Amino acid sequence: MRISDLREKEVINCRDCKRLGYVCDIEFDICTGCITHIIVPGPCKIFGILGRDQEYVISCCHIKQIGPDIILVDVDAEKCLVKCE
């Protein structure tokens, strides 16, 4: 699978069956070359006008299954929501 293929997949949380969004970036370990986290844009600010200032950083150990269209994760969405750098 290519990184561009990941960007086309929607991330869905199994705990509450809510859509988190689409993968926008990844983090990987430069020594091993393994993907460590996927990054999904966080919720919009006021009516989506002011953009976003948070993102979901989801560890690969929380990914339950990757299908042809979606990625199922099992996370506490509030705990993996971090400020954009």
Backbone as CSV, one residue per row, in Angstrom:
resi,resn,N_x,N_y,N_z,CA_x,CA_y,CA_z,C_x,C_y,C_z
1,MET,0.845,-1.172,0.000,0.000,0.000,0.000,0.896,1.242,0.000
2,ARG,0.495,2.225,-0.743,1.229,3.488,-0.823,0.628,4.516,0.132
3,ILE,1.422,5.512,0.459,0.936,6.574,1.335,-0.229,7.306,0.685
4,SER,-0.176,7.480,-0.618,-1.285,8.159,-1.309,-2.585,7.357,-1.186
5,ASP,-2.485,6.031,-1.057,-3.681,5.212,-0.848,-4.296,5.473,0.530
6,LEU,-3.447,5.719,1.534,-3.956,6.010,2.876,-4.744,7.317,2.909
7,ARG,-4.320,8.285,2.120,-4.975,9.600,2.117,-6.405,9.532,1.580
8,GLU,-6.731,8.487,0.856,-8.075,8.332,0.292,-9.021,7.567,1.205
9,LYS,-8.533,7.146,2.372,-9.348,6.338,3.279,-9.907,7.190,4.419
10,GLU,-11.167,6.932,4.740,-11.819,7.641,5.826,-11.570,6.896,7.132
11,VAL,-11.298,7.630,8.203,-11.034,7.035,9.509,-12.312,7.084,10.341
12,ILE,-12.700,5.912,10.867,-13.920,5.800,11.669,-13.559,5.182,13.014
13,ASN,-14.069,5.785,14.087,-13.804,5.313,15.437,-14.820,4.234,15.813
14,CYS,-14.338,3.073,16.198,-15.220,1.952,16.568,-15.961,2.198,17.877
15,ARG,-15.403,2.988,18.765,-16.027,3.200,20.076,-17.375,3.896,19.979
16,ASP,-17.450,4.916,19.135,-18.696,5.653,19.033,-19.243,5.701,17.607
17,CYS,-18.594,4.996,16.695,-19.002,4.905,15.289,-19.076,6.267,14.609
18,LYS,-18.205,7.190,15.011,-18.173,8.511,14.401,-17.033,8.609,13.399
19,ARG,-17.263,9.405,12.373,-16.230,9.680,11.384,-15.255,10.692,11.963
20,LEU,-13.985,10.416,11.854,-12.977,11.372,12.298,-12.484,12.214,11.126
21,GLY,-12.524,11.652,9.932,-12.071,12.370,8.747,-11.164,11.493,7.905
22,TYR,-10.442,12.127,6.997,-9.534,11.414,6.109,-8.095,11.623,6.558
23,VAL,-7.265,10.631,6.342,-5.846,10.723,6.692,-5.223,11.864,5.888
24,CYS,-4.534,12.769,6.584,-3.878,13.880,5.891,-2.362,13.764,5.939
25,ASP,-1.835,13.002,6.906,-0.390,12.886,7.045,-0.063,11.646,7.865
26,ILE,1.203,11.293,7.903,1.663,10.177,8.723,2.935,10.587,9.445
27,GLU,3.239,9.887,10.541,4.524,10.000,11.219,5.174,8.631,11.125
28,PHE,6.478,8.621,10.914,7.169,7.340,10.870,8.497,7.435,11.592
29,ASP,8.992,6.275,12.024,10.281,6.174,12.700,11.359,6.163,11.628
30,ILE,12.225,7.149,11.666,13.235,7.293,10.621,14.261,6.156,10.651
31,CYS,14.465,5.552,11.812,15.444,4.455,11.920,14.922,3.151,11.322
32,THR,13.660,2.852,11.595,13.095,1.585,11.124,12.301,1.734,9.833
33,GLY,11.828,2.943,9.563,11.014,3.171,8.379,9.566,2.756,8.572
34,CYS,9.176,2.432,9.803,7.800,1.994,10.083,6.917,3.186,10.426
35,ILE,5.668,3.123,9.985,4.689,4.152,10.319,4.333,4.011,11.792
36,THR,4.366,5.130,12.538,4.034,5.108,13.962,2.665,5.720,14.252
37,HIS,2.266,6.746,13.498,0.994,7.436,13.723,0.389,7.858,12.391
38,ILE,-0.943,7.904,12.366,-1.634,8.556,11.259,-2.227,9.843,11.817
39,ILE,-2.319,10.853,10.974,-2.818,12.155,11.408,-4.050,12.512,10.585
40,VAL,-5.100,12.892,11.306,-6.382,13.254,10.704,-6.718,14.666,11.169
41,PRO,-7.141,15.561,10.270,-7.511,16.917,10.704,-8.612,16.869,11.754
42,GLY,-8.508,17.747,12.744,-9.490,17.804,13.821,-10.748,18.539,13.405
43,PRO,-11.636,18.728,14.355,-12.898,19.416,14.062,-12.655,20.880,13.689
44,CYS,-13.547,21.428,12.888,-13.460,22.829,12.465,-13.799,23.749,13.635
45,LYS,-13.286,24.964,13.539,-13.680,25.985,14.508,-15.068,26.483,14.128
46,ILE,-15.387,27.670,14.455,-16.714,28.250,14.281,-17.189,28.136,12.829
47,PHE,-18.172,27.299,12.590,-18.812,27.103,11.281,-17.818,26.770,10.167
48,GLY,-16.620,26.324,10.517,-15.624,25.973,9.506,-14.963,27.163,8.845
49,ILE,-15.278,28.355,9.308,-14.743,29.566,8.690,-13.303,29.818,9.107
50,LEU,-12.999,29.592,10.352,-11.686,29.938,10.886,-10.661,28.812,10.783
51,GLY,-10.961,27.766,10.090,-10.011,26.673,9.905,-9.968,25.720,11.083
52,ARG,-8.819,25.094,11.252,-8.649,24.092,12.305,-7.372,24.392,13.080
53,ASP,-7.398,24.119,14.378,-6.194,24.298,15.166,-5.810,23.030,15.919
54,GLN,-6.549,21.942,15.675,-6.256,20.668,16.318,-6.276,19.556,15.276
55,GLU,-5.632,18.455,15.632,-5.642,17.285,14.757,-5.621,16.030,15.617
56,TYR,-6.153,14.954,15.050,-6.119,13.661,15.717,-4.805,12.973,15.350
57,VAL,-4.021,12.608,16.358,-2.787,11.856,16.142,-3.048,10.459,16.701
58,ILE,-3.196,9.494,15.808,-3.634,8.149,16.178,-2.486,7.172,16.004
59,SER,-2.117,6.503,17.091,-1.041,5.518,17.056,-1.473,4.303,16.233
60,CYS,-0.522,3.709,15.559,-0.833,2.545,14.719,-1.329,1.357,15.531
61,CYS,-0.995,1.310,16.819,-1.484,0.196,17.638,-2.992,0.298,17.871
62,HIS,-3.598,1.449,17.610,-5.044,1.627,17.767,-5.815,1.342,16.477
63,ILE,-5.113,1.081,15.398,-5.780,0.727,14.145,-6.225,-0.726,14.239
64,LYS,-7.515,-0.943,14.051,-8.073,-2.298,14.149,-8.116,-2.998,12.793
65,GLN,-8.467,-2.258,11.749,-8.561,-2.869,10.426,-8.493,-1.792,9.357
66,ILE,-7.845,-2.145,8.254,-7.786,-1.258,7.102,-8.507,-1.946,5.959
67,GLY,-9.565,-1.324,5.480,-10.335,-1.879,4.380,-10.071,-1.104,3.100
68,PRO,-10.818,-1.424,2.042,-10.602,-0.744,0.765,-10.983,0.739,0.807
69,ASP,-11.911,1.133,1.694,-12.374,2.519,1.744,-12.177,3.192,3.096
70,ILE,-12.095,2.398,4.171,-12.041,2.989,5.508,-10.946,2.362,6.357
71,ILE,-10.599,3.093,7.407,-9.679,2.602,8.433,-10.454,2.638,9.743
72,LEU,-10.582,1.487,10.404,-11.275,1.410,11.685,-10.253,1.551,12.807
73,VAL,-10.524,2.471,13.728,-9.645,2.678,14.874,-10.468,2.567,16.150
74,ASP,-9.797,2.277,17.250,-10.447,2.197,18.553,-9.686,3.128,19.487
75,VAL,-10.147,4.388,19.574,-9.455,5.404,20.374,-10.442,6.240,21.162
76,ASP,-9.934,6.874,22.207,-10.672,7.921,22.889,-10.342,9.197,22.122
77,ALA,-11.288,9.682,21.348,-11.048,10.798,20.427,-10.525,12.037,21.140
78,GLU,-10.995,12.296,22.346,-10.553,13.484,23.082,-9.082,13.377,23.483
79,LYS,-8.625,12.171,23.780,-7.223,11.993,24.214,-6.232,12.082,23.057
80,CYS,-6.651,11.754,21.856,-5.718,11.805,20.732,-5.816,13.113,19.947
81,LEU,-6.637,14.041,20.426,-6.781,15.359,19.799,-5.701,16.283,20.363
82,VAL,-4.813,16.777,19.496,-3.700,17.634,19.935,-3.668,18.913,19.100
83,LYS,-3.008,19.935,19.630,-2.831,21.202,18.923,-1.949,20.987,17.711
84,CYS,-2.266,21.638,16.615,-1.422,21.599,15.412,-0.113,22.308,15.711
85,GLU,0.955,21.771,15.149,2.277,22.377,15.347,2.622,23.319,14.254
